[in-house]
Amino acid sequence: MSNDVKVAIVTGASQGIGAGLVRAFRERGYRVVAASRSIEPSADLDILTVRGDVGDPATADRLVTEALARFGRIDTLVNNAGIFIAKPFTEYTAEDFRAKVATNLAGFFFVTQRVAGAMLDQGSGHIVSITTSLADHPTSRVPTVLANLTKGGINSATKALAVEYAARGVRVNAVSPGVVKTPMHPPETHEFLASLHPMNRMGEIGDVVDAVMFLESAGYVTGEILHVDGGQTAGI
């Protein structure tokens, strides 16, 4: 198989934003490695599915090994896998903490580390992580300390990696959405969640996908935390 075609890895790819990203990259002609705990094989020969927990370093190893074996290169990584647990701080359990850290932080660390190594060998690449505007603009209406702890850390790491790799051909950015209308949020919560944004609507999957695709095309942009949040970080 020719390795001249660009290749993107998308984690959390089985539904919601991840599935939207897989479609968007394929529409741009990319080959895609789509990963999640529950993803099913694809009939599209240019989509390689990898089932596994991103918090397990073995999954990160498989993503890189299988991507290079099948497609010969890795051009883009989108760290989309994540979980969201909103509770008052003193009500979080040890299991809540372990789950958030395993997916949001360990998943970011292991996958990004392995993919970055391949990109540095290649001399080019783009890493994008999906975080949350709540990391920059918390609200008393939704207690989200574990999201702030984990996703806020990724925002900071994004800037550090961007500076570390700026002269080596690898760009590192993040998209920081408001609350997005995905299967994670039941319909009865939508009116309240929309009210958290000055535009008085939830984000759509396409809003986040468009932001990732903009960053993918913006070759002079690195270290950017792109807020896609209906004005949430501007104030409410």
C-alpha atoms as a printed R data frame, in Angstrom:
    type eleno elety resid chain resno       x      y      z
1   ATOM     1    CA   MET     A     1   0.000  0.000  0.000
2   ATOM     2    CA   SER     A     2   1.315  3.452 -0.955
3   ATOM     3    CA   ASN     A     3   2.486  5.498  2.010
4   ATOM     4    CA   ASP     A     4   2.179  8.862  0.228
5   ATOM     5    CA   VAL     A     5  -1.328  9.449  1.614
6   ATOM     6    CA   LYS     A     6  -1.560 11.209  4.970
7   ATOM     7    CA   VAL     A     7  -2.627  9.216  8.021
8   ATOM     8    CA   ALA     A     8  -4.524 10.376 11.106
9   ATOM     9    CA   ILE     A     9  -5.002  8.561 14.414
10  ATOM    10    CA   VAL     A    10  -8.220  9.397 16.272
11  ATOM    11    CA   THR     A    11  -8.879  8.097 19.796
12  ATOM    12    CA   GLY     A    12 -12.384  7.805 21.237
13  ATOM    13    CA   ALA     A    13 -13.453  7.212 17.645
14  ATOM    14    CA   SER     A    14 -16.527  5.011 18.011
15  ATOM    15    CA   GLN     A    15 -19.113  7.784 18.462
16  ATOM    16    CA   GLY     A    16 -19.697 11.503 18.918
17  ATOM    17    CA   ILE     A    17 -16.819 13.854 18.119
18  ATOM    18    CA   GLY     A    18 -14.447 10.980 17.393
19  ATOM    19    CA   ALA     A    19 -16.708  9.430 14.772
20  ATOM    20    CA   GLY     A    20 -17.196 12.880 13.235
21  ATOM    21    CA   LEU     A    21 -13.430 13.327 13.022
22  ATOM    22    CA   VAL     A    22 -12.982  9.956 11.321
23  ATOM    23    CA   ARG     A    23 -15.516 10.982  8.661
24  ATOM    24    CA   ALA     A    24 -13.905 14.391  8.179
25  ATOM    25    CA   PHE     A    25 -10.405 12.994  7.734
26  ATOM    26    CA   ARG     A    26 -11.646 10.416  5.258
27  ATOM    27    CA   GLU     A    27 -13.447 13.169  3.317
28  ATOM    28    CA   ARG     A    28 -10.060 14.900  3.060
29  ATOM    29    CA   GLY     A    29  -8.525 11.737  1.689
30  ATOM    30    CA   TYR     A    30  -6.608 10.716  4.808
31  ATOM    31    CA   ARG     A    31  -6.265  7.146  5.921
32  ATOM    32    CA   VAL     A    32  -7.434  6.796  9.506
33  ATOM    33    CA   VAL     A    33  -6.543  4.685 12.513
34  ATOM    34    CA   ALA     A    34  -9.668  4.756 14.688
35  ATOM    35    CA   ALA     A    35  -9.354  3.625 18.301
36  ATOM    36    CA   SER     A    36 -11.725  3.059 21.210
37  ATOM    37    CA   ARG     A    37 -12.669  0.405 23.734
38  ATOM    38    CA   SER     A    38 -15.721 -0.652 21.732
39  ATOM    39    CA   ILE     A    39 -14.924  0.136 18.091
40  ATOM    40    CA   GLU     A    40 -15.935 -2.385 15.449
41  ATOM    41    CA   PRO     A    41 -13.958 -3.291 12.305
42  ATOM    42    CA   SER     A    42 -14.609 -1.024  9.329
43  ATOM    43    CA   ALA     A    43 -15.501 -2.095  5.799
44  ATOM    44    CA   ASP     A    44 -13.431  0.845  4.552
45  ATOM    45    CA   LEU     A    45  -9.941 -0.486  3.763
46  ATOM    46    CA   ASP     A    46  -8.489  2.949  4.526
47  ATOM    47    CA   ILE     A    47  -9.772  2.828  8.119
48  ATOM    48    CA   LEU     A    48  -7.857  0.636 10.546
49  ATOM    49    CA   THR     A    49  -9.686  0.075 13.824
50  ATOM    50    CA   VAL     A    50  -7.843 -0.672 17.054
51  ATOM    51    CA   ARG     A    51  -9.847 -1.757 20.086
52  ATOM    52    CA   GLY     A    52  -8.335 -0.993 23.475
53  ATOM    53    CA   ASP     A    53  -8.068  1.274 26.496
54  ATOM    54    CA   VAL     A    54  -5.895  4.316 25.751
55  ATOM    55    CA   GLY     A    55  -4.863  4.372 29.408
56  ATOM    56    CA   ASP     A    56  -2.993  1.101 28.815
57  ATOM    57    CA   PRO     A    57   0.477  1.658 27.315
58  ATOM    58    CA   ALA     A    58   0.062 -1.564 25.338
59  ATOM    59    CA   THR     A    59  -2.795  0.063 23.402
60  ATOM    60    CA   ALA     A    60  -0.580  3.037 22.548
61  ATOM    61    CA   ASP     A    61   2.119  0.655 21.333
62  ATOM    62    CA   ARG     A    62  -0.392 -1.181 19.134
63  ATOM    63    CA   LEU     A    63  -1.713  2.062 17.662
64  ATOM    64    CA   VAL     A    64   1.706  3.120 16.443
65  ATOM    65    CA   THR     A    65   2.922 -0.331 15.425
66  ATOM    66    CA   GLU     A    66  -0.233 -1.175 13.475
67  ATOM    67    CA   ALA     A    67  -0.510  2.277 11.895
68  ATOM    68    CA   LEU     A    68   3.046  2.108 10.568
69  ATOM    69    CA   ALA     A    69   2.696 -1.513  9.465
70  ATOM    70    CA   ARG     A    70  -0.562 -0.822  7.579
71  ATOM    71    CA   PHE     A    71  -0.044  2.715  6.273
72  ATOM    72    CA   GLY     A    72   3.660  3.482  6.677
73  ATOM    73    CA   ARG     A    73   3.351  6.886  8.352
74  ATOM    74    CA   ILE     A    74   1.530  8.966 10.991
75  ATOM    75    CA   ASP     A    75   0.783 12.602 10.195
76  ATOM    76    CA   THR     A    76  -1.850 13.589 12.736
77  ATOM    77    CA   LEU     A    77  -2.981 12.459 16.165
78  ATOM    78    CA   VAL     A    78  -6.235 13.631 17.695
79  ATOM    79    CA   ASN     A    79  -6.428 12.842 21.409
80  ATOM    80    CA   ASN     A    80 -10.197 12.794 21.637
81  ATOM    81    CA   ALA     A    81 -10.822  9.989 24.150
82  ATOM    82    CA   GLY     A    82 -12.011 11.365 27.458
83  ATOM    83    CA   ILE     A    83 -14.565 11.010 30.216
84  ATOM    84    CA   PHE     A    84 -16.468 13.695 32.107
85  ATOM    85    CA   ILE     A    85 -17.724 13.331 35.669
86  ATOM    86    CA   ALA     A    86 -19.417 16.365 37.247
87  ATOM    87    CA   LYS     A    87 -19.745 16.172 41.037
88  ATOM    88    CA   PRO     A    88 -19.134 18.372 44.051
89  ATOM    89    CA   PHE     A    89 -15.446 18.028 44.925
90  ATOM    90    CA   THR     A    90 -15.944 16.174 48.210
91  ATOM    91    CA   GLU     A    91 -18.238 13.622 46.524
92  ATOM    92    CA   TYR     A    92 -15.696 12.342 44.013
93  ATOM    93    CA   THR     A    93 -14.667  8.767 44.763
94  ATOM    94    CA   ALA     A    94 -11.293  7.130 44.407
95  ATOM    95    CA   GLU     A    95 -12.716  5.244 41.427
96  ATOM    96    CA   ASP     A    96 -13.838  8.531 39.799
97  ATOM    97    CA   PHE     A    97 -10.288  9.814 40.196
98  ATOM    98    CA   ARG     A    98  -8.692  6.657 38.804
99  ATOM    99    CA   ALA     A    99 -11.053  6.584 35.809
100 ATOM   100    CA   LYS     A   100 -10.457 10.233 34.913
101 ATOM   101    CA   VAL     A   101  -6.703  9.992 35.285
102 ATOM   102    CA   ALA     A   102  -6.513  6.711 33.333
103 ATOM   103    CA   THR     A   103  -8.409  7.990 30.285
104 ATOM   104    CA   ASN     A   104  -7.784 11.727 30.279
105 ATOM   105    CA   LEU     A   105  -4.179 11.893 31.495
106 ATOM   106    CA   ALA     A   106  -2.598  8.459 31.029
107 ATOM   107    CA   GLY     A   107  -4.312  8.106 27.645
108 ATOM   108    CA   PHE     A   108  -2.921 11.453 26.533
109 ATOM   109    CA   PHE     A   109   0.541 10.648 27.895
110 ATOM   110    CA   PHE     A   110   1.034  7.149 26.504
111 ATOM   111    CA   VAL     A   111  -0.503  7.722 23.061
112 ATOM   112    CA   THR     A   112   1.115 11.126 22.541
113 ATOM   113    CA   GLN     A   113   4.525  9.875 23.652
114 ATOM   114    CA   ARG     A   114   4.503  6.924 21.252
115 ATOM   115    CA   VAL     A   115   3.102  8.921 18.339
116 ATOM   116    CA   ALA     A   116   5.462 11.852 18.926
117 ATOM   117    CA   GLY     A   117   8.411  9.475 18.675
118 ATOM   118    CA   ALA     A   118   7.225  8.303 15.258
119 ATOM   119    CA   MET     A   119   6.600 11.873 14.102
120 ATOM   120    CA   LEU     A   120  10.041 13.021 15.216
121 ATOM   121    CA   ASP     A   121  11.608 10.168 13.240
122 ATOM   122    CA   GLN     A   122   9.505 11.245 10.274
123 ATOM   123    CA   GLY     A   123  10.359 14.944 10.738
124 ATOM   124    CA   SER     A   124   6.758 16.145 10.640
125 ATOM   125    CA   GLY     A   125   3.393 15.775 12.354
126 ATOM   126    CA   HIS     A   126   0.509 17.442 14.135
127 ATOM   127    CA   ILE     A   127  -0.911 16.551 17.552
128 ATOM   128    CA   VAL     A   128  -4.305 17.933 18.619
129 ATOM   129    CA   SER     A   129  -6.022 17.264 21.948
130 ATOM   130    CA   ILE     A   130  -9.661 17.874 22.805
131 ATOM   131    CA   THR     A   131  -9.879 19.572 26.204
132 ATOM   132    CA   THR     A   132 -12.626 21.773 27.717
133 ATOM   133    CA   SER     A   133 -13.251 25.478 28.185
134 ATOM   134    CA   LEU     A   134 -14.167 24.710 31.789
135 ATOM   135    CA   ALA     A   135 -10.416 24.341 32.394
136 ATOM   136    CA   ASP     A   136 -10.050 28.084 31.751
137 ATOM   137    CA   HIS     A   137 -13.481 29.295 32.805
138 ATOM   138    CA   PRO     A   138 -14.994 27.217 35.631
139 ATOM   139    CA   THR     A   139 -18.575 27.909 36.637
140 ATOM   140    CA   SER     A   140 -20.365 27.557 39.954
141 ATOM   141    CA   ARG     A   141 -23.297 26.021 38.084
142 ATOM   142    CA   VAL     A   142 -21.393 22.807 37.251
143 ATOM   143    CA   PRO     A   143 -18.746 21.443 39.675
144 ATOM   144    CA   THR     A   144 -15.982 19.992 37.504
145 ATOM   145    CA   VAL     A   145 -12.721 19.861 39.456
146 ATOM   146    CA   LEU     A   146 -11.550 16.543 37.960
147 ATOM   147    CA   ALA     A   147 -12.120 17.878 34.443
148 ATOM   148    CA   ASN     A   148 -10.128 20.983 35.362
149 ATOM   149    CA   LEU     A   149  -7.357 18.894 36.891
150 ATOM   150    CA   THR     A   150  -6.961 16.577 33.916
151 ATOM   151    CA   LYS     A   151  -7.903 18.675 30.897
152 ATOM   152    CA   GLY     A   152  -6.222 21.770 32.317
153 ATOM   153    CA   GLY     A   153  -3.043 19.743 32.567
154 ATOM   154    CA   ILE     A   154  -3.327 18.812 28.897
155 ATOM   155    CA   ASN     A   155  -3.707 22.481 27.936
156 ATOM   156    CA   SER     A   156  -0.457 23.249 29.743
157 ATOM   157    CA   ALA     A   157   1.305 20.205 28.282
158 ATOM   158    CA   THR     A   158   0.166 21.250 24.801
159 ATOM   159    CA   LYS     A   159   2.088 24.508 25.083
160 ATOM   160    CA   ALA     A   160   5.150 22.804 26.561
161 ATOM   161    CA   LEU     A   161   5.264 20.200 23.784
162 ATOM   162    CA   ALA     A   162   4.681 22.840 21.112
163 ATOM   163    CA   VAL     A   163   7.766 24.701 22.277
164 ATOM   164    CA   GLU     A   164   9.804 21.506 22.670
165 ATOM   165    CA   TYR     A   165   9.048 20.338 19.119
166 ATOM   166    CA   ALA     A   166   8.615 23.651 17.256
167 ATOM   167    CA   ALA     A   167  11.990 23.390 15.515
168 ATOM   168    CA   ARG     A   168  11.579 19.672 14.747
169 ATOM   169    CA   GLY     A   169   8.578 19.768 12.444
170 ATOM   170    CA   VAL     A   170   5.875 18.671 14.894
171 ATOM   171    CA   ARG     A   171   3.038 21.053 15.785
172 ATOM   172    CA   VAL     A   172   0.985 20.614 18.970
173 ATOM   173    CA   ASN     A   173  -2.403 22.279 19.552
174 ATOM   174    CA   ALA     A   174  -5.661 21.789 21.433
175 ATOM   175    CA   VAL     A   175  -9.340 22.451 20.821
176 ATOM   176    CA   SER     A   176 -11.159 23.554 23.954
177 ATOM   177    CA   PRO     A   177 -14.930 23.158 23.477
178 ATOM   178    CA   GLY     A   178 -17.851 24.215 25.561
179 ATOM   179    CA   VAL     A   179 -20.491 21.567 26.193
180 ATOM   180    CA   VAL     A   180 -21.078 19.633 22.987
181 ATOM   181    CA   LYS     A   181 -24.266 17.809 22.039
182 ATOM   182    CA   THR     A   182 -23.098 14.190 22.056
183 ATOM   183    CA   PRO     A   183 -24.536 10.910 23.410
184 ATOM   184    CA   MET     A   184 -22.774 11.773 26.694
185 ATOM   185    CA   HIS     A   185 -25.524 14.302 27.507
186 ATOM   186    CA   PRO     A   186 -29.172 13.110 27.676
187 ATOM   187    CA   PRO     A   187 -31.748 15.349 25.932
188 ATOM   188    CA   GLU     A   188 -33.394 16.418 29.193
189 ATOM   189    CA   THR     A   189 -30.144 18.222 30.153
190 ATOM   190    CA   HIS     A   190 -29.763 20.163 26.908
191 ATOM   191    CA   GLU     A   191 -31.710 23.287 27.894
192 ATOM   192    CA   PHE     A   192 -29.652 23.739 31.068
193 ATOM   193    CA   LEU     A   193 -26.362 22.991 29.308
194 ATOM   194    CA   ALA     A   194 -27.178 25.458 26.523
195 ATOM   195    CA   SER     A   195 -27.646 28.168 29.162
196 ATOM   196    CA   LEU     A   196 -23.990 27.834 30.191
197 ATOM   197    CA   HIS     A   197 -22.934 29.559 26.951
198 ATOM   198    CA   PRO     A   198 -23.497 33.212 25.944
199 ATOM   199    CA   MET     A   199 -24.766 32.009 22.548
200 ATOM   200    CA   ASN     A   200 -27.384 30.011 24.512
201 ATOM   201    CA   ARG     A   201 -26.814 26.796 22.626
202 ATOM   202    CA   MET     A   202 -24.700 23.699 23.023
203 ATOM   203    CA   GLY     A   203 -21.913 23.060 20.599
204 ATOM   204    CA   GLU     A   204 -22.448 20.645 17.748
205 ATOM   205    CA   ILE     A   205 -20.045 17.873 16.797
206 ATOM   206    CA   GLY     A   206 -19.360 19.713 13.550
207 ATOM   207    CA   ASP     A   207 -18.182 22.795 15.451
208 ATOM   208    CA   VAL     A   208 -15.363 20.817 17.058
209 ATOM   209    CA   VAL     A   209 -14.541 18.912 13.875
210 ATOM   210    CA   ASP     A   210 -14.272 22.190 11.946
211 ATOM   211    CA   ALA     A   211 -11.864 23.555 14.558
212 ATOM   212    CA   VAL     A   212  -9.626 20.496 14.336
213 ATOM   213    CA   MET     A   213  -9.617 20.734 10.556
214 ATOM   214    CA   PHE     A   214  -8.715 24.421 10.730
215 ATOM   215    CA   LEU     A   215  -5.719 23.638 12.928
216 ATOM   216    CA   GLU     A   216  -4.769 20.800 10.600
217 ATOM   217    CA   SER     A   217  -4.527 23.314  7.750
218 ATOM   218    CA   ALA     A   218  -2.886 26.103  9.755
219 ATOM   219    CA   GLY     A   219   0.768 25.212  9.318
220 ATOM   220    CA   TYR     A   220   2.085 28.263 11.208
221 ATOM   221    CA   VAL     A   221  -0.028 27.610 14.314
222 ATOM   222    CA   THR     A   222   1.404 25.679 17.250
223 ATOM   223    CA   GLY     A   223   0.852 25.898 21.006
224 ATOM   224    CA   GLU     A   224  -2.684 27.181 20.425
225 ATOM   225    CA   ILE     A   225  -5.637 26.403 22.731
226 ATOM   226    CA   LEU     A   226  -8.524 27.108 20.361
227 ATOM   227    CA   HIS     A   227 -11.751 27.802 22.277
228 ATOM   228    CA   VAL     A   228 -14.899 26.628 20.533
229 ATOM   229    CA   ASP     A   229 -17.416 27.401 23.244
230 ATOM   230    CA   GLY     A   230 -20.102 29.854 22.193
231 ATOM   231    CA   GLY     A   231 -18.336 32.658 24.065
232 ATOM   232    CA   GLN     A   232 -17.995 30.735 27.344
233 ATOM   233    CA   THR     A   233 -14.421 31.833 28.045
234 ATOM   234    CA   ALA     A   234 -15.279 35.456 27.226
235 ATOM   235    CA   GLY     A   235 -17.709 35.523 30.164
236 ATOM   236    CA   ILE     A   236 -21.318 34.855 31.005
